[in-house]
Amino acid sequence: MPNALIVAHGQPSDPAPAEATLAAFAAEVDGYCDGLSVWSATLAAPGKLEARLDELPEDIVIYPLFMAKGWFVTSALPKRLGDRKARILDPLGVDPDLPALAAKAFRETLLGKGWDAAKTDLVLAAHGSGRSRNPSAVAIEFSKELARFVTFQSIRVGFVEETPSIAEAATGADNQSLCLPFFACTGGHVREDVPQELKRARFNGHVMPVVGDLPPIKRHIAEILSRAFSQD
């Protein structure tokens, strides 16, 4: 049976909870797959990735649960693979289907609240980086593509590690607002930094799950993994 491995960054200061969360995520994706086994490992859990790779055949497909095709995906992960022949797919954040999938989740949320998108502000709370423009560029491009599918009153993008901050982006947003944490997984930034920034902005809107936990995403990842093997 073909095998796929979902890899995320994890939490270096406390690896075990993030490792368990990713394992549950992979199990859900596995449930959508037919004839394909899906496993998981975080980069932060010492030796976990290497141990998992040693358990699996070399011809596995790796899905990076990251929002940008940055250093972790293009350098750190390949280095950890060594001479293994695993194939690394593009990460979640640069998936061309992501804006349409997110739009579906937004429409369902708006419908459930009885809100009109044209009268609703959207705050994208993203990571950003003080060293690379790549993460913020991905978030900004996503916001532009998303606008083709859902016409919000405004789309405001703020970052944890660069300007404008999430608080700056969220300030002045109506009570009828949504916030999407533009993260693949729920880690420290999502649990601590994003709420703190929204509190600073006196944001009273609805905070959605991180991108990786939006309803259509796990099934979509399963489809990507299945296609990766069917095209071999």
Residue pairs with C-beta under 8 A, 6 or more apart in sequence:
1 35
1 36
1 37
2 35
2 36
2 37
2 59
2 60
2 61
2 229
3 36
3 37
3 38
3 39
3 56
3 57
3 60
3 61
4 33
4 36
4 37
4 38
4 39
4 60
4 61
4 62
4 63
4 225
4 228
4 229
5 38
5 39
5 40
5 41
5 52
5 53
5 56
5 60
5 61
5 62
5 63
5 86
6 22
6 25
6 26
6 29
6 38
6 39
6 40
6 41
6 62
6 63
6 65
6 221
7 40
7 41
7 42
7 43
7 49
7 62
7 63
7 64
7 65
7 77
8 18
8 22
8 40
8 42
8 43
8 64
8 65
8 66
8 184
8 185
9 42
9 43
9 44
9 66
9 72
9 185
9 187
10 18
10 19
10 22
10 42
10 43
10 44
10 45
10 187
11 17
11 18
11 42
11 44
11 187
11 188
12 44
13 188
15 42
15 44
15 45
15 46
15 48
16 45
18 42
18 44
18 45
18 185
18 187
19 40
19 41
19 42
19 45
19 48
21 185
21 186
22 40
22 41
22 42
22 65
22 185
23 40
25 40
25 65
25 185
25 212
25 218
26 38
26 39
26 40
27 38
28 218
29 38
29 218
29 221
29 222
29 225
30 36
30 37
30 38
30 222
32 218
32 219
32 222
32 223
33 222
33 225
33 226
34 226
36 222
36 225
36 226
36 229
38 222
38 225
39 52
39 55
39 56
40 52
41 48
41 49
41 51
41 52
41 53
42 48
42 49
43 49
43 72
43 76
43 77
43 80
49 80
50 80
53 60
53 81
53 84
53 86
58 84
58 85
58 86
59 85
59 86
59 87
60 86
60 87
61 86
61 87
61 89
61 225
61 228
61 229
62 77
62 81
62 86
62 87
62 88
62 89
63 89
63 91
63 92
63 221
63 224
63 225
64 72
64 73
64 77
64 88
64 89
64 90
64 91
64 92
65 91
65 92
65 184
65 185
65 212
66 72
66 73
66 91
66 92
66 93
66 184
67 91
67 92
67 93
67 126
67 127
67 135
67 138
67 139
67 182
67 183
67 184
67 211
68 91
68 93
68 94
68 134
68 135
68 138
69 90
69 91
69 93
69 94
69 134
69 138
70 129
70 132
70 134
70 135
71 132
73 88
73 91
77 88
78 88
81 88
87 228
89 224
89 225
89 228
91 184
92 98
92 184
92 211
92 212
92 217
92 221
93 138
93 142
93 182
93 184
93 211
94 138
95 101
95 220
95 224
97 220
98 142
98 145
98 211
99 142
99 145
99 146
99 148
99 149
100 149
101 214
101 216
101 217
101 220
102 142
102 146
102 180
102 211
102 214
103 146
103 149
103 150
104 215
104 216
105 208
105 214
105 215
105 216
106 117
106 122
106 146
106 150
106 178
106 180
106 208
107 117
107 150
108 215
109 178
109 206
109 208
110 116
110 117
110 120
110 178
113 206
115 176
117 150
117 151
117 152
117 153
118 151
118 152
118 153
119 153
119 174
119 176
120 152
120 153
120 174
120 176
120 177
120 178
121 152
121 153
121 154
121 155
121 156
121 173
121 174
121 176
121 177
121 178
121 205
122 152
122 154
122 155
122 156
122 177
122 178
122 179
122 180
123 156
123 157
123 158
123 166
123 169
123 170
123 173
123 177
123 178
123 179
123 180
123 198
123 203
123 205
124 139
124 142
124 143
124 155
124 156
124 157
124 158
124 169
124 179
124 180
124 182
125 158
125 159
125 160
125 166
125 169
125 170
125 179
125 180
125 181
125 182
125 194
125 197
125 198
126 135
126 136
126 139
126 157
126 158
126 159
126 160
126 182
126 183
127 135
127 139
127 159
127 160
127 161
127 182
127 183
127 189
128 135
128 136
128 139
128 159
128 160
128 161
128 162
129 135
129 136
129 161
129 162
130 161
130 162
135 159
136 157
136 159
136 162
139 157
139 159
139 182
140 157
142 182
143 155
143 157
146 155
147 155
153 174
154 173
156 169
156 170
156 173
157 164
157 169
158 164
158 165
158 166
158 167
158 168
158 169
158 170
158 197
159 165
159 166
160 166
160 189
160 193
160 194
160 197
165 197
166 193
166 194
166 197
166 198
166 201
167 197
167 198
167 200
167 201
168 201
169 201
170 177
170 179
170 197
170 198
170 201
170 203
171 201
171 202
173 201
173 203
173 205
174 205
175 204
175 205
176 205
177 203
177 204
177 205
177 206
178 205
178 206
178 207
178 208
179 194
179 198
179 203
179 205
179 206
179 207
179 208
180 208
180 211
181 189
181 190
181 194
181 207
181 208
181 209
181 210
181 211
182 210
182 211
183 189
183 190
183 210
183 211
183 212
184 210
184 211
184 212
185 210
185 212
186 209
186 210
186 213
190 210
194 207
195 207
198 207
208 214
211 217
